[in-house]
Amino acid sequence: MVDGNPTALLLAWRDGDQAAFDQLVPLVHEELRRIARQHMGHERSGHTLQPTALVNEAYLRLIDVKRSQWHDRQHFFAMAARIMRRVLVDAARARRFHKRGGGAPMASLDEALAVSNERPRDLVELDDALNALAAVDPRKSQIVEMRYFGGLSVEETADALRVSPGTVMRDWRLAKVWLLREISRR
Amino acid sequence: MPEHWPQVERIYSVVVARPESEWATALAEMCAGNDSLRSEVESLLAHEHAARTFLETPAFAGADATGAIANERAIVGRRFGPYAVVAPIGSGGMAEVYRARDEQLGREIAIKVLPQHFASDPDRRARVEREARMLAALNHPHIGAIYGLEDVDGCPALVLELVEGETLAEQVAKGPLPLARALEIARQIGDALDAAHKKGIIHRDLKPANVKVTPDGVVKVLDFGLAKAVAGDGSTSDLTQSPTMTVRGTHHGMILGTAAYMSPEQARGKPVDTRTDIWAFGCVLYEMLTGHGAFARDTFTDTLAAIIERDPEWKALPRATPPGIIRLLRRCLEKDPTHRPHDVASVRMGIDETSSSTPLPVERQASIAVLAFTDMSAAKDQDWFCDGIAEEIINALTPLKGLKVAARTSAFSFKGRGDDLRTIGQKLNVTTVLDGSVRRAGDRVRITVQLSDVADGFQLWSERYDRELKDIFDVQDEIAKAIAERLRVTLAGGKDERLVEQGTTNIEAYQLYLRGRALLDRRGASVPAGLELLRQAVEVDPDYSLAWASLADAFTVMAYSGAGPGSETKSESIAAARRSIELNPTSAAGHIALAAATLLYENNRAMAKQEFERALELSPNYGMGRCWYSLFYLQWARGDFESGIAEARRALESDPLSAYMMMNLGCCLFTAGRLDEAIDTCRRAVQQDPDSFVSRWALGISLGMARRFDEAVPTLEAAAAMSRRHSLALTALAGVYGQWEKPAEARSLHRELTDRVSRGYVSPAHLALTAEAAGEHEDAIAFARRAWDEREPSFILWARHFPQYRTLHSDPRFAAILREMNDQDDA
């Protein structure tokens, strides 16, 4: 058992310590939340906080860069992608719930197009489908998570998973059709 | 499923790497007899198109993850005054925006509230009220309007005009905008800024994300949250209001979104005035033209450095950018505000001067392309059925108000090419694409359809129908209605009205008709088989108007291509056309069939004219009908070349990717002697559909007329090879050799045709032409006489104006034939 130092936890996780991962997630999550709130507190109108920036910020704050390597950064990002997924999907679920609870009509196509960035239904459906995919092929599910929710490039994803970029591309392609089929069946 | 997952994966990767037309075959090979494996891979392949753009943009791009992560408040579903909050629209640092419904006035509005953690901050609350007053002062068509203030949990909230549409940031994310459109948008932004500045208000936060373009192309500048009323000296140095100055501790990419549009004076924390907006305006215009920010860099520090020190990449502007616009941009983006234009009005004039052309409307009408469905049947023999279903859906959607539907041939031209949705959408200029697959096994049919948004590949809707074959009409109708509903298009008439015109209720007749027509459309050697199926279709359902019309067409096509003597099919063709009209007097197809039949078999130009005109009045977008009208009637029957070309162009416009319609225009052009245009047009027709015999035939004739013999010969040889040496190809080829003064070659072709006479029918009209080319003029005249005496349709079609007959016109015996033709017609 390593201590609560995020850098130590990250290195331990890299070396295969799953418990370290479980300890690290809440730390990172809390840090992300803190940065986001701070941002809301000081920022001005309309400034969009890009998660990539948010995650970078958290990484720099939590991890001692001198002690870690490039590869560790990708690990950190993979974890952050999981957290971002949870946050975005939870928000979408909450919105969906509000919508139903409030007796308001479900989002029409019209709205979905106008508010094209936020598609709570799609996100929730995608999340469910990703869980189903994880049961069949965990790596593909993870690749989608890292690329779609974490915004990682093919190379970064490949690096974090220690596979070739070609494998990531093949998995990515198949994962997408699989997910679309899954969503269409629901 | 997981147990054979690796196998599925492998087969999928192999199949998907092949051209789409080979998928079904490859799949059948690789799954040899393993049905469950095959249907598994098949069900994945069905989503391949939609998957290409699916998830390609990360979840948060553009979306505000900050809002999500910082726990939003439960506002949705509540009521404030007359407003019922329906859904969140977005949230930024200083506000959350919701869509709400004004129950009193029955309209949708946007409501902008402070995030909860600011709700008790008196300074923030005062700022909301100030924004409200400023907006109230700015009543302008290009500025999002304010309707009022409402109390939300003890805090003022703005009630705003709900502006539908994409933000400019979303549009630019897809790539640079066309010049005319960028300038039109810039002009409207300029109007908005000009109005604000005249009221003494500076926006201070102008950027693509704060500009919306409505579906009608109207620009609205939003978010005056940072705007400031200018003090007496025209400037403000309220540092806390400057986007830069608020950043504490968090430099990393946090404010990149806005930093890139800050003026140098803002970046330095100096006083700003209206010229800060002019700078931002320059940034926005630059970004619209190039697709990327003028000063956007990876980090905040680099961005600031670029704003203060660097020039934008001027070379990134498109080549077509007028010099006047480049000058204007350079002036707007001067580091020193005193060197910038002094007011927006002069900026606007700069744009107007360089773009004298009329502004193009920004179009975003609901539009759809229905692609040919993919045949997923084992034997891959359901092509006709797939096309038929897709076509019925097109026919059902076409008359709907407010919906643009890509024409059949254009939409079907992507069949088997594996282009991604975005490419297809752009080529056909549509916003949505429907594709699907059909799998038939005996009397069961499974149809899978999906409607996708071209812009982001997201599925808007998808459905699977497992039905009995006899329910196919209901399924088509269901699909068409679902699409109409999804696209929010007005359904003509009542909801229960059938969209798919049901020509028959007999599934067997319907199938025969679909297959027959598919063969007929292929022309050439497929026509007799098509005719046979159409004949069976009307036997099975004698009341099937559309099938009767197609049957008449099949006879006519057979006759004019010289497949048999006209006398054998004349009465049947005309009777079939009449029967079609009798069953459905408003069927354009029936009137076209009658027009063509009466023109070609009976040489009755007056009646043909009447029927053609009636058909085109009933259905102005019936491209195939207009083709025959332009070429058969206007050009070859009347010699009215210019009208013929104009009508042929109109037909092509209705279906711009149709090889047939392009070929038809090519024929009109060569008949009129406009050879360069004819060659160019026919060449495009060949490129469009390399398998089309008739396109090559027309290209060869055009080349021959232009005396480009060494190109004409191989073209027509290719046409001959692909048509089992059809007499039409040989006739044209002989004509080229005749002109080239190579009578030996022409003679051998003439011989080839005369030799066939003992084995089967050869049209005397064709023999007349090969004889003439071979230098056997007397024979040519004799064949022509026989052709007229037998009322040979291809002679009636060509004798008057087809170029190859022109050398015969000077012979008095031929002139006599033409006189007889005209006299008979006039009688």
Contacts between the chains, C-beta under 8 A, distances in Angstrom:
chain1	res1	chain2	res2	distance
A	32	B	69	6.5
A	33	B	69	6.2
A	33	B	70	7.5
A	35	B	250	6.8
A	36	B	65	7.8
A	36	B	66	5.4
A	36	B	69	4.3
A	36	B	70	5.0
A	37	B	70	5.5
A	37	B	117	7.6
A	38	B	249	7.3
A	38	B	250	6.5
A	39	B	66	6.0
A	39	B	93	7.0
A	39	B	250	6.1
A	39	B	254	5.9
A	40	B	66	6.2
A	40	B	70	5.2
A	40	B	93	5.8
A	40	B	115	6.3
A	40	B	117	6.9
A	41	B	117	7.0
A	42	B	246	5.3
A	42	B	247	6.9
A	42	B	248	5.6
A	42	B	250	7.4
A	43	B	93	3.4
A	43	B	94	7.3
A	43	B	246	6.5
A	43	B	247	8.0
A	43	B	254	7.3
A	43	B	255	6.8
A	44	B	93	5.8
A	44	B	94	6.2
A	44	B	205	7.4
A	44	B	225	7.8
A	44	B	226	6.1
A	44	B	243	5.3
A	44	B	246	5.5
A	44	B	255	7.9
A	44	B	258	7.2
A	45	B	92	5.5
A	45	B	93	6.0
A	45	B	94	4.0
A	45	B	95	6.4
A	45	B	205	6.3
A	45	B	223	6.0
A	45	B	225	3.6
A	45	B	226	5.4
A	46	B	92	4.2
A	46	B	93	6.8
A	46	B	94	7.4
A	46	B	205	6.4
A	46	B	207	7.7
A	46	B	209	6.2
A	46	B	210	6.2
A	46	B	223	5.5
A	46	B	225	7.0
A	46	B	257	7.4
A	46	B	258	6.9
A	47	B	92	6.5
A	47	B	93	4.8
A	47	B	243	7.5
A	47	B	254	7.3
A	47	B	255	5.3
A	47	B	257	5.2
A	47	B	258	5.2
A	48	B	62	7.5
A	48	B	64	5.5
A	48	B	66	7.2
A	48	B	92	7.1
A	48	B	209	7.0
A	48	B	257	4.3
A	49	B	64	7.1
A	49	B	65	6.2
A	49	B	66	3.9
A	49	B	93	7.9
A	49	B	254	6.2
A	49	B	257	7.9
A	50	B	60	6.8
A	50	B	65	7.4
A	50	B	253	6.2
A	50	B	256	7.0
A	50	B	257	7.3
A	51	B	60	4.6
A	51	B	65	4.7
A	52	B	253	6.9
A	53	B	252	5.8
A	53	B	253	3.0
A	53	B	254	5.7
A	53	B	256	6.7
A	54	B	65	6.9
A	54	B	66	7.9
A	54	B	69	7.7
A	56	B	252	5.5
A	56	B	253	6.3
A	57	B	250	6.4
A	57	B	252	4.7
A	57	B	253	7.4
A	57	B	254	7.2
A	60	B	252	6.7
A	84	B	59	7.4
A	84	B	60	7.0
A	84	B	65	7.0
A	85	B	59	7.7
A	87	B	65	7.3
A	87	B	68	5.6
A	87	B	69	5.0
A	88	B	59	5.7
A	88	B	60	7.0
A	88	B	63	7.8
A	88	B	65	6.7
A	88	B	68	5.4
A	90	B	68	8.0
A	91	B	67	7.7
A	91	B	68	3.8
A	91	B	69	7.9
A	91	B	72	6.8
A	94	B	72	7.4
A	95	B	72	7.9
A	95	B	76	6.6
A	95	B	87	7.2
A	95	B	88	6.2
A	98	B	74	6.3
A	98	B	76	3.9
A	98	B	77	5.1
A	99	B	76	6.3
A	99	B	77	7.0
A	99	B	86	7.7
A	99	B	87	6.3
A	101	B	77	5.7
A	102	B	76	5.8
A	102	B	77	1.9
A	102	B	78	7.1
A	102	B	84	7.9
A	102	B	85	7.6
A	102	B	86	7.9
A	103	B	77	7.0
A	104	B	76	7.3
A	104	B	77	6.0
A	104	B	84	7.0
A	104	B	85	7.9
A	104	B	86	4.8
A	104	B	87	7.2
A	105	B	86	7.5
A	107	B	87	6.5
A	108	B	488	7.6
A	109	B	460	6.1
A	109	B	461	7.9
A	109	B	486	5.3
A	109	B	487	7.3
A	109	B	488	6.4
A	110	B	488	5.7
A	111	B	87	6.5
A	111	B	99	7.1
A	112	B	460	7.5
A	113	B	453	7.3
A	114	B	164	4.7
A	114	B	165	6.8
A	115	B	87	7.2
A	115	B	89	5.5
A	115	B	90	7.4
A	115	B	99	7.5
A	116	B	166	7.0
A	116	B	170	6.9
A	116	B	455	7.7
A	116	B	456	7.1
A	117	B	62	4.7
A	117	B	63	4.2
A	117	B	64	7.8
A	117	B	90	7.0
A	117	B	170	7.7
A	118	B	63	5.7
A	118	B	88	6.9
A	118	B	89	7.8
A	118	B	90	6.9
A	119	B	458	7.4
A	122	B	458	6.7
A	123	B	59	7.1
A	126	B	55	8.0
A	135	B	2	7.7
A	136	B	1	6.9
A	136	B	2	5.2
A	136	B	5	5.9
A	137	B	5	6.6
A	144	B	55	6.7
A	147	B	55	7.4
A	147	B	58	7.2
A	148	B	55	4.9
A	148	B	58	5.8
A	148	B	59	5.4
A	149	B	58	7.3
A	149	B	59	5.2
A	149	B	60	7.8
A	150	B	58	7.7
A	151	B	58	4.1
A	151	B	59	7.9
A	151	B	60	6.8
A	151	B	61	7.6
A	170	B	13	6.3
A	173	B	16	7.6
A	173	B	51	7.1
A	174	B	9	6.1
A	174	B	12	6.1
A	174	B	13	7.2
A	174	B	44	7.5
A	176	B	47	7.9
A	176	B	51	4.1
A	176	B	54	5.1
A	176	B	55	5.8
A	177	B	12	7.7
A	177	B	44	4.7
A	177	B	45	7.5
A	177	B	47	4.5
A	177	B	48	5.8
A	177	B	51	4.5
A	178	B	44	6.4
A	179	B	54	7.6
A	179	B	55	7.6
A	180	B	47	3.9
A	180	B	50	5.6
A	180	B	51	5.5
A	180	B	54	6.0
A	180	B	459	6.5
A	181	B	43	5.6
A	181	B	44	5.9
A	181	B	46	7.3
A	181	B	47	5.2
A	183	B	459	7.1
A	184	B	47	7.2
A	184	B	448	8.0
A	184	B	450	6.9
A	184	B	459	7.0
A	184	B	462	4.3
A	184	B	463	7.9
A	184	B	464	7.3
A	185	B	464	8.0
